[in-house]
Amino acid sequence: MVRYSKLPFRELVRRYNVDICYTPMILADVFKNSDLARETDYSTNDLDDPVVVQFAASNPVDLAAAAELVAPYAGGIDINCGCPQKWAIQERIGSHLMSDPEMVRDMVKTVKGRVNIPCSIKIRVHPDLRETYEFVKRAESVGVDYITVHGRTRRQKSTEPVNFEGIKLVKESVSMPVLANGSLFTMDDVEEMYEKTGVDGVMSARGLLQNPAFFAGYDITPWECIEDYIRLALGYGTNHFIFHHHLMYMFEDTMSNAERKTFNALSSIPAILDHLESHWGFDVSKLV
């Protein structure tokens, strides 16, 4: 999740049955070269365990250098081969890498030679699943520790069905653990994924943004979860943009269209808190 899975949100979802958390996608070249990036892109603490740092990179050198910097403070390194955004493809990162399995193999090999924590890859399926098979076998040959598969191609929209057969193929083709990703919003979705693919675990992004408690069996975000997030986010000094957008996602299924329009236009954290106090009974005095 670009921007959205920073420390306070990771701490939140761990309270609701999430076992492993990922950072937002971090640009490896910027991270290794910029003091500012290192100060703002990744923060952690003793409660943030296990945490996987996900990097986007176009070459093994930048990736390995960034991995070395975070390895003492992380549980794993993940290589993003799935981001479908146009800017990422133009930068030869993210899902662009699905067309360059040799590069990904070299990245995994280089990282594993430089750090002593697990290295995984997050991929998409190809239109021709034979390419997906060859892709994961190359990664397996250099010791990738596990693979997460998003069951769509890089050109498919998120509204299109997940390719269960593609995920199942990966699971049956390699010896390491395989996780599945794509359209997981409820525990029924999770059970269907397990039944149709046989994977070892599941990953959710959009589902957790809308309902950080869904792995704990909640159909919509419970109010106590929203309260937890407010306290965590403000306690960690989250900026208005991230704070606001997380709450916009969490309230998506509970606010009326009219209220949501008003709420989404609020331009400061005090305005958000005033709205929640007057419309939802949030006790701002407990923040002090």
C-alpha positions as CSV (number, residue, x, y, z in Angstrom):
1,M,0.0,0.0,0.0
2,V,1.7,3.2,-1.2
3,R,1.7,5.7,1.7
4,Y,-0.9,3.9,3.9
5,S,0.7,1.1,5.9
6,K,2.9,3.2,8.1
7,L,3.6,2.4,11.7
8,P,0.3,3.5,13.4
9,F,-1.8,1.6,10.9
10,R,0.4,-1.5,11.3
11,E,0.1,-1.3,15.0
12,L,-3.7,-1.0,14.6
13,V,-4.2,-4.1,12.4
14,R,-2.0,-6.2,14.6
15,R,-4.7,-5.8,17.2
16,Y,-7.2,-7.4,14.8
17,N,-5.6,-10.7,13.9
18,V,-3.0,-9.6,11.3
19,D,0.2,-11.7,11.7
20,I,2.7,-10.0,9.4
21,C,2.7,-6.3,8.3
22,Y,4.3,-4.7,5.3
23,T,5.6,-1.1,5.0
24,P,4.4,1.0,2.1
25,M,6.3,0.5,-1.1
26,I,9.6,2.4,-0.7
27,L,11.8,3.5,-3.6
28,A,15.1,1.8,-3.0
29,D,17.3,4.3,-4.9
30,V,15.8,7.3,-3.1
31,F,16.0,5.6,0.3
32,K,19.7,4.8,0.0
33,N,20.6,8.3,-1.2
34,S,18.4,10.5,0.9
35,D,18.6,11.3,4.6
36,L,15.1,12.7,4.4
37,A,13.7,9.5,2.9
38,R,15.3,7.4,5.5
39,E,13.8,9.6,8.2
40,T,10.3,9.7,6.8
41,D,9.8,6.5,4.8
42,Y,10.4,3.9,7.5
43,S,10.0,3.9,11.3
44,T,9.5,1.0,13.6
45,N,9.5,-0.1,17.2
46,D,9.5,-3.2,19.4
47,L,5.7,-3.7,18.8
48,D,6.2,-3.7,15.1
49,D,7.2,-7.3,14.7
50,P,7.3,-9.0,12.3
51,V,7.5,-6.3,9.7
52,V,8.5,-6.7,6.1
53,V,10.0,-3.7,4.3
54,Q,8.8,-3.6,0.7
55,F,11.1,-2.0,-1.8
56,A,10.6,-1.0,-5.4
57,A,13.8,-1.1,-7.4
58,S,15.0,-1.3,-11.0
59,N,18.4,-3.0,-10.3
60,P,20.1,-5.2,-7.7
61,V,22.6,-2.6,-6.6
62,D,20.1,0.0,-5.3
63,L,18.0,-2.7,-3.8
64,A,20.7,-4.4,-1.9
65,A,22.1,-1.1,-0.6
66,A,18.6,-0.2,0.7
67,A,18.1,-3.6,2.1
68,E,21.3,-3.5,4.1
69,L,20.2,-0.2,5.7
70,V,17.0,-1.6,7.1
71,A,18.0,-5.2,7.7
72,P,18.9,-4.7,11.4
73,Y,15.4,-3.2,12.0
74,A,13.2,-5.5,9.9
75,G,12.0,-9.1,9.7
76,G,12.1,-9.4,5.9
77,I,12.7,-7.6,2.6
78,D,10.1,-7.8,-0.2
79,I,10.6,-6.9,-3.8
80,N,7.6,-5.2,-5.4
81,C,6.9,-6.7,-8.8
82,G,3.2,-5.9,-8.8
83,C,2.6,-2.1,-8.7
84,P,0.6,-1.4,-11.9
85,Q,0.8,2.4,-11.9
86,K,2.0,4.0,-15.1
87,W,4.7,6.0,-13.4
88,A,6.1,2.8,-11.9
89,I,6.2,1.0,-15.2
90,Q,8.0,4.0,-16.8
91,E,10.6,3.8,-14.0
92,R,11.1,0.1,-14.7
93,I,9.9,-0.9,-11.3
94,G,6.8,-2.6,-9.9
95,S,4.9,-4.7,-12.4
96,H,7.4,-3.8,-15.2
97,L,9.6,-6.4,-13.6
98,M,7.1,-9.1,-14.5
99,S,8.6,-8.8,-18.0
100,D,12.1,-9.2,-16.7
101,P,12.5,-12.4,-14.7
102,E,16.2,-12.4,-15.0
103,M,16.4,-9.0,-13.3
104,V,14.2,-10.3,-10.5
105,R,16.3,-13.4,-10.1
106,D,19.5,-11.2,-9.8
107,M,17.8,-9.0,-7.3
108,V,16.8,-11.9,-5.1
109,K,20.3,-13.4,-5.4
110,T,22.0,-10.1,-4.5
111,V,19.8,-9.3,-1.6
112,K,20.2,-12.8,-0.1
113,G,24.0,-12.4,-0.4
114,R,24.0,-9.2,1.5
115,V,21.4,-9.6,4.4
116,N,20.5,-12.4,6.7
117,I,16.7,-11.9,6.8
118,P,14.1,-13.4,4.4
119,C,13.7,-12.0,0.9
120,S,10.4,-12.4,-0.8
121,I,8.7,-11.2,-4.0
122,K,5.2,-9.8,-4.6
123,I,4.1,-10.6,-8.2
124,R,1.2,-10.6,-10.5
125,V,0.2,-13.4,-12.9
126,H,0.8,-13.2,-16.7
127,P,-1.8,-13.5,-19.4
128,D,0.1,-16.7,-20.3
129,L,0.5,-18.7,-17.1
130,R,3.5,-20.5,-18.6
131,E,5.4,-17.2,-18.2
132,T,4.3,-17.1,-14.5
133,Y,5.6,-20.6,-14.0
134,E,9.0,-19.7,-15.5
135,F,9.1,-16.5,-13.5
136,V,8.6,-18.2,-10.1
137,K,11.0,-21.1,-11.0
138,R,13.8,-18.6,-11.6
139,A,13.2,-16.9,-8.3
140,E,13.1,-20.3,-6.6
141,S,16.4,-21.2,-8.1
142,V,18.2,-18.5,-6.2
143,G,16.4,-19.1,-2.9
144,V,13.5,-16.7,-2.6
145,D,12.0,-17.3,0.7
146,Y,8.3,-17.0,-0.2
147,I,6.1,-15.5,-2.9
148,T,3.0,-13.4,-2.8
149,V,0.8,-13.6,-5.9
150,H,-1.8,-11.0,-6.9
151,G,-4.3,-12.9,-9.1
152,R,-4.5,-10.3,-11.9
153,T,-2.2,-9.2,-14.7
154,R,-0.7,-5.7,-14.6
155,R,-3.3,-4.5,-17.1
156,Q,-6.4,-5.8,-15.4
157,K,-8.6,-3.5,-13.3
158,S,-9.3,-4.3,-9.7
159,T,-12.9,-4.9,-10.6
160,E,-12.0,-7.9,-12.8
161,P,-12.2,-11.4,-11.3
162,V,-9.1,-12.8,-9.6
163,N,-7.4,-15.7,-11.4
164,F,-7.6,-18.5,-8.8
165,E,-6.0,-20.9,-11.3
166,G,-3.0,-18.7,-11.7
167,I,-2.4,-18.5,-8.0
168,K,-2.9,-22.2,-7.6
169,L,-0.4,-22.9,-10.4
170,V,2.3,-20.9,-8.4
171,K,1.4,-22.7,-5.2
172,E,1.8,-26.1,-7.0
173,S,5.0,-25.2,-8.8
174,V,7.3,-24.1,-6.0
175,S,8.5,-25.5,-2.7
176,M,8.4,-22.4,-0.6
177,P,5.3,-20.8,1.0
178,V,2.9,-18.9,-1.3
179,L,0.6,-16.2,-0.2
180,A,-2.4,-15.0,-2.2
181,N,-3.7,-11.4,-2.7
182,G,-6.6,-9.9,-4.6
183,S,-10.1,-8.9,-3.7
184,L,-10.0,-10.1,-0.1
185,F,-12.6,-8.0,1.8
186,T,-14.3,-10.5,4.1
187,M,-13.5,-13.8,5.8
188,D,-15.7,-15.5,3.2
189,D,-13.3,-14.2,0.5
190,V,-10.4,-15.5,2.5
191,E,-12.0,-19.0,2.9
192,E,-12.7,-19.1,-0.9
193,M,-9.1,-18.2,-1.6
194,Y,-7.8,-21.0,0.5
195,E,-10.2,-23.5,-0.9
196,K,-9.6,-22.7,-4.5
197,T,-5.8,-22.2,-4.4
198,G,-4.4,-24.2,-1.4
199,V,-2.1,-21.3,-0.5
200,D,-0.3,-21.0,2.8
201,G,-1.5,-17.5,3.7
202,V,-3.3,-14.4,2.4
203,M,-2.6,-10.7,2.1
204,S,-5.1,-7.9,2.0
205,A,-4.6,-4.2,1.1
206,R,-7.8,-2.5,0.0
207,G,-9.8,-4.8,2.3
208,L,-7.8,-3.7,5.4
209,L,-8.0,0.0,4.4
210,Q,-11.8,-0.2,4.4
211,N,-12.0,-2.4,7.4
212,P,-8.8,-2.9,9.5
213,A,-10.7,-5.4,11.7
214,F,-12.0,-7.8,9.0
215,F,-9.5,-10.6,9.8
216,A,-11.0,-10.5,13.3
217,G,-14.4,-11.3,11.7
218,Y,-16.0,-7.8,11.6
219,D,-18.1,-7.1,8.5
220,I,-17.6,-3.3,8.8
221,T,-15.1,-1.3,10.7
222,P,-16.1,-1.3,14.4
223,W,-16.2,2.1,16.2
224,E,-13.6,1.0,18.7
225,C,-11.2,0.3,15.8
226,I,-11.7,3.8,14.5
227,E,-11.1,5.2,18.0
228,D,-7.9,3.1,18.2
229,Y,-6.7,4.4,14.9
230,I,-7.3,8.1,15.9
231,R,-5.3,7.7,19.1
232,L,-2.5,5.8,17.5
233,A,-2.2,8.1,14.5
234,L,-2.2,11.3,16.5
235,G,0.2,9.8,19.1
236,Y,2.7,9.0,16.3
237,G,2.2,12.4,14.7
238,T,0.5,11.3,11.5
239,N,0.0,14.1,9.0
240,H,-3.4,15.4,8.0
241,F,-3.4,13.8,4.5
242,I,-2.8,10.2,5.7
243,F,-4.9,10.6,8.8
244,H,-7.9,11.9,6.8
245,H,-7.6,9.3,4.1
246,H,-7.5,6.4,6.5
247,L,-10.7,7.6,8.1
248,M,-12.3,8.2,4.7
249,Y,-11.7,4.5,3.9
250,M,-12.9,3.3,7.3
251,F,-16.1,5.3,7.1
252,E,-16.9,4.4,3.5
253,D,-19.5,1.8,4.4
254,T,-21.1,3.6,7.3
255,M,-21.4,7.3,6.5
256,S,-24.3,8.6,4.3
257,N,-23.4,10.0,1.0
258,A,-24.2,13.5,2.2
259,E,-22.1,13.2,5.3
260,R,-19.2,11.6,3.4
261,K,-19.1,14.5,1.1
262,T,-18.8,16.9,4.0
263,F,-16.3,14.7,5.8
264,N,-14.1,14.2,2.8
265,A,-13.8,18.0,2.4
266,L,-12.4,18.7,5.9
267,S,-9.1,20.4,5.6
268,S,-7.4,20.0,9.0
269,I,-7.1,17.5,11.9
270,P,-9.0,19.8,14.3
271,A,-11.9,20.0,11.8
272,I,-11.9,16.2,11.6
273,L,-12.0,15.8,15.3
274,D,-14.7,18.4,15.7
275,H,-16.8,16.5,13.2
276,L,-16.3,13.1,14.9
277,E,-17.1,14.7,18.3
278,S,-20.4,16.3,17.1
279,H,-21.6,13.6,14.8
280,W,-20.2,10.4,16.3
281,G,-19.7,11.1,19.9
282,F,-15.9,10.8,19.9
283,D,-14.5,12.1,23.2
284,V,-11.7,14.4,22.3
285,S,-10.8,15.0,25.9
286,K,-9.5,11.4,26.2
287,L,-6.7,12.4,23.7
288,V,-5.1,14.7,26.3
